[in-house]
Amino acid sequence: MLGWFQAIMPKEDKFFDLFEQHAKLVVAGAQALRSLLKGGENVESCRAAIWARENEADEVARKVLVAVRRTFITPFDRGDIQRLIGSLDDAIDQMNKAAKIITLFEVKVFEPPMQEIGDLSLNASELVAQAMPLLRNIGKNASALNSLTEQVTRIEERSDELHDQGRKALFLANRGPNASDAMNFTIGTEIYDHLEEVVDRLEDVTKEINSLVVDHL
């Protein structure tokens, strides 16, 4: 009886609107992060932009969690909704953490691999944003969703390579006896770690998407 009743009840589309809204904020955060990694005097303003987008994203995530509690019929499992919005929010949170570390140490010049990871973060966030509207009809869009998530996986693999190459280059460039060498290495590796984590968090979003595809096939 309950299954029949749920089948004829309209499902709430507000969740998809909120997912898409949040994903657009993730893209905006990634755009600001990429601009920040160009260095120079724009670092502080880009950091402020990331912080502002992160705050907006927190509000969207809050609306999703409130809607989960108040909506009788959700488009898919409540736990899946919470994990998806949580993974999206973790991605932009990590962008904010990376920007915070950069401004804390007053870094304004960035190595090419750091800048490339910034480019990859933006690419991955755009792919995630493309996936969000497709969730409105997972069965029909399963192939497209799988393609998008596979592209993000390849981006994450490239990010790992750049992370390792960048840390190695830092070691070779700063293995002298001076304290400044050790400081440069420590700060540089921490920035690499935070930037690589951004791409990891974006891949986490695609893992949640893959789970949804599997559940709905």
C-alpha positions, -999 to +999 in steps of 0.1 A: +000+000+000+028+024+009+047+017-023+016+024-044+009+057-024+045+069-030+043+060-067+014+084-073+027+112-051+047+139-068+084+140-058+101+172-047+122+188-075+136+214-052+165+191-043+178+191-079+176+229-080+197+231-049+222+206-061+227+226-093+229+259-073+256+244-051+275+230-080+276+265-096+291+279-064+317+251-065+326+262-100+328+298-089+351+288-060+373+269-084+375+299-108+386+321-079+412+295-068+426+293-103+429+331-104+445+331-070+472+307-082+482+331-108+498+350-079+506+387-075+484+412-058+451+395-065+457+367-040+438+384-012+408+394-033+406+359-047+408+344-012+379+367-002+359+355-032+364+318-023+353+325+013+321+343+001+312+314-023+319+289+005+295+308+028+268+308+001+273+271-005+269+264+032+235+281+031+225+259+001+236+228+019+216+238+050+185+242+028+190+207+015+193+192+049+162+211+061+143+199+030+154+163+037+137+165+071+106+182+059+099+164+026+076+134+027+088+119-006+124+126-018+137+119-053+161+093-040+172+079-006+176+105+021+210+092+030+222+096-006+209+132-007+228+140+025+260+124+012+258+141-022+253+176-008+280+168+019+305+159-007+298+190-027+302+211+004+334+194+013+348+203-021+343+241-017+353+239+020+387+224+008+391+252-017+387+276+012+412+257+033+438+259+005+433+296+000+435+301+038+468+284+040+482+304+011+472+337+026+484+326+061+519+321+047+516+352+024+525+332-007+521+351-039+542+332-064+532+297-074+550+269-092+536+257-126+524+224-112+504+242-085+488+264-112+480+233-133+463+216-103+442+248-101+432+243-138+423+207-131+402+217-101+382+240-123+378+214-150+366+188-125+342+212-109+327+221-143+322+184-150+305+179-117+282+209-125+273+193-158+263+161-140+239+178-116+210+184-141+213+148-154+204+135-119+168+145-127+166+114-148+193+090-137+181+060-157+180+080-190+213+097-183+233+069-168+258+067-197+264+104-197+269+105-160+293+076-161+313+094-188+315+126-167+326+107-136+353+088-156+367+122-168+369+134-132+388+102-123+413+109-150+417+145-138+423+132-102+450+109-115+468+137-132+465+158-101+482+130-081+510+130-106+515+168-104+513+166-066+542+141-065+562+159-092+558+192-074+569+179-040+599+162-056+609+195-073+605+213-040+628+188-023+655+191-049+653+229-049+653+233-011+676+206+003+703+230+014+714+236+050+695+270+054+665+273+076+648+292+048+652+261+026+633+239+051+606+266+055+601+269+017+598+231+014+574+228+043+551+256+031+552+244-005+544+208+003+515+219+025+501+240-004+505+210-027+487+188-002+457+212+001+454+217-036+455+180-044+428+175-017+405+199-037+406+175-067+401+145-043+370+161-028+356+167-063+362+130-072+343+121-040+313+139-055+315+117-086+317+086-064+284+096-048+270+101-083+282+067-094+265+052-063+232+068-074+236+055-109+241+019-097+212+022-073+188+033-101+198+009-128 
